[in-house]
């Protein structure tokens, strides 16, 4: 188990804050379109959408790349 000497270290370990320089208009539009209340929530949604898009790209690139399988004989 991780042992920390004080609460300040615990907060740094758990609450990784990051400073972002975002386009104010882009952020305002994203908040309006999604209807979410916080900037954090809209950024998390954007990251999830980006990861989904990249996963789709990888899956699409695999199309037709699988092993060539022989048709399975069916029982009658």
Backbone as numpy.savetxt, mean C-alpha at the origin, in Angstrom:
# Nx Ny Nz CAx CAy CAz Cx Cy Cz
12.13 -10.08 24.20 11.29 -8.88 24.20 12.17 -7.64 24.20
11.73 -6.63 23.56 12.47 -5.37 23.48 12.34 -4.61 24.78
13.47 -4.20 25.36 13.44 -3.41 26.58 13.87 -1.99 26.27
13.03 -1.03 26.64 13.35 0.38 26.42 13.47 1.07 27.76
14.36 2.04 27.84 14.63 2.69 29.11 13.57 3.71 29.51
12.94 4.35 28.54 11.93 5.35 28.90 10.84 5.44 27.83
9.79 6.18 28.16 8.65 6.29 27.26 9.00 7.00 25.96
9.96 7.93 26.00 10.36 8.64 24.79 10.89 7.67 23.74
11.72 6.72 24.16 12.23 5.72 23.24 11.10 4.87 22.69
10.13 4.55 23.52 8.98 3.75 23.09 8.20 4.49 22.01
7.97 5.77 22.20 7.23 6.56 21.22 7.98 6.60 19.90
9.28 6.78 19.93 10.06 6.82 18.70 10.00 5.47 18.01
10.04 4.40 18.77 10.01 3.06 18.21 8.68 2.76 17.54
7.58 3.20 18.13 6.24 2.87 17.64 5.71 3.92 16.66
5.88 5.19 16.95 5.25 6.28 16.20 6.25 6.91 15.25
6.55 6.27 14.16 7.52 6.82 13.22 6.87 7.95 12.44
7.11 9.15 12.83 6.57 10.30 12.12 7.48 10.65 10.96
6.86 11.11 9.87 7.61 11.49 8.69 7.09 12.83 8.20
7.98 13.69 7.80 7.59 14.98 7.24 7.53 14.84 5.72
6.41 15.24 5.15 6.22 15.16 3.70 5.94 16.55 3.15
6.49 16.85 2.00 6.22 18.10 1.32 5.23 17.78 0.20
3.95 18.04 0.45 2.89 17.67 -0.49 2.30 18.89 -1.17
1.83 18.69 -2.38 1.13 19.73 -3.12 -0.21 19.96 -2.41
-0.43 21.18 -1.91 -1.64 21.49 -1.15 -2.91 21.26 -1.96
-2.90 21.66 -3.22 -4.09 21.50 -4.06 -4.39 20.02 -4.32
-3.35 19.24 -4.57 -3.51 17.81 -4.79 -4.08 17.12 -3.54
-3.56 17.48 -2.38 -4.05 16.92 -1.14 -5.50 17.34 -0.87
-5.82 18.60 -1.14 -7.19 19.08 -0.94 -8.16 18.32 -1.83
-7.77 18.11 -3.11 -8.64 17.38 -4.04 -8.81 15.92 -3.60
-7.73 15.31 -3.13 -7.81 13.91 -2.68 -8.73 13.79 -1.47
-8.63 14.72 -0.55 -9.51 14.70 0.62 -10.97 14.88 0.20
-11.22 15.78 -0.74 -12.59 16.03 -1.20 -13.15 14.82 -1.95
-12.35 14.22 -2.81 -12.82 13.07 -3.60 -13.10 11.84 -2.75
-12.25 11.58 -1.78 -12.40 10.37 -0.97 -13.36 10.54 0.18
-13.51 11.76 0.66 -14.40 11.99 1.80 -13.81 11.62 3.14
-12.53 11.27 3.17 -11.90 10.95 4.45 -11.59 12.24 5.20
-11.39 12.11 6.50 -11.22 13.29 7.34 -9.77 13.68 7.58
-8.84 12.73 7.48 -7.46 13.06 7.85 -6.51 12.90 6.67
-5.43 13.66 6.72 -4.40 13.57 5.70 -3.73 12.20 5.76
-3.53 11.71 6.97 -2.90 10.40 7.14 -3.71 9.32 6.44
-5.02 9.38 6.60 -5.88 8.37 5.99 -5.82 8.43 4.47
-5.81 9.62 3.90 -5.76 9.74 2.44 -4.40 9.27 1.91
-3.33 9.51 2.65 -2.00 9.04 2.22 -1.94 7.53 2.30
-2.50 6.94 3.35 -2.53 5.48 3.46 -3.33 4.86 2.32
-4.45 5.49 1.96 -5.25 5.01 0.83 -4.44 5.08 -0.46
-3.73 6.17 -0.65 -2.93 6.34 -1.86 -1.83 5.29 -1.94
-1.16 5.02 -0.82 -0.11 4.00 -0.82 -0.68 2.62 -1.12
-1.85 2.32 -0.54 -2.48 1.02 -0.81 -2.85 0.90 -2.29
-3.38 1.98 -2.88 -3.75 1.97 -4.30 -2.50 1.80 -5.18
-1.41 2.44 -4.81 -0.16 2.30 -5.55 0.34 0.86 -5.51
0.31 0.25 -4.34 0.76 -1.14 -4.21 -0.13 -2.09 -5.01
-1.44 -1.86 -5.00 -2.36 -2.69 -5.78 -2.07 -2.55 -7.28
-1.84 -1.33 -7.73 -1.55 -1.09 -9.14 -0.27 -1.80 -9.57
0.76 -1.71 -8.75 2.03 -2.36 -9.08 1.88 -3.88 -9.08
1.07 -4.42 -8.16 0.83 -5.87 -8.13 0.11 -6.31 -9.40
-0.85 -5.50 -9.87 -1.56 -5.81 -11.12 -0.60 -5.80 -12.31
0.33 -4.84 -12.31 1.33 -4.79 -13.40 2.17 -6.06 -13.42
2.61 -6.49 -12.24 3.43 -7.71 -12.17 2.63 -8.92 -12.62
1.36 -9.00 -12.22 0.51 -10.11 -12.61 0.27 -10.10 -14.11
0.04 -8.92 -14.67 -0.18 -8.79 -16.11 1.06 -9.22 -16.90
2.23 -8.90 -16.37 3.48 -9.28 -17.04 3.66 -10.79 -17.05
3.04 -11.50 -16.11 3.15 -12.95 -16.04 2.20 -13.66 -17.01
1.24 -12.93 -17.57 0.25 -13.54 -18.43 0.93 -14.28 -19.57
0.62 -15.55 -19.70 1.20 -16.36 -20.76 2.60 -16.86 -20.45
3.11 -16.58 -19.28 4.46 -16.99 -18.92 4.51 -18.30 -18.14
3.36 -18.83 -17.80 3.31 -20.05 -16.99 3.77 -21.26 -17.77
3.93 -22.38 -17.08 4.36 -23.60 -17.77 3.28 -24.07 -18.75
3.74 -24.67 -19.82 2.80 -25.20 -20.82 2.30 -26.55 -20.34
1.07 -26.64 -19.96 0.50 -27.87 -19.42 -0.27 -28.60 -20.51
-0.22 -29.90 -20.45 -0.98 -30.73 -21.37 -2.41 -30.84 -20.86
-3.38 -30.89 -21.76 -4.77 -31.03 -21.33 -4.95 -32.32 -20.50
-5.76 -32.24 -19.48 -6.02 -33.40 -18.62 -7.14 -34.22 -19.24
-6.93 -35.54 -19.30 -7.97 -36.43 -19.81 -9.11 -36.47 -18.82
-10.30 -36.37 -19.34 -11.48 -36.38 -18.48 -12.12 -37.76 -18.46
-12.64 -38.10 -17.30 -13.36 -39.38 -17.20 -14.74 -39.22 -17.78
-15.25 -40.28 -18.34 -16.61 -40.24 -18.88 -17.53 -41.09 -18.08
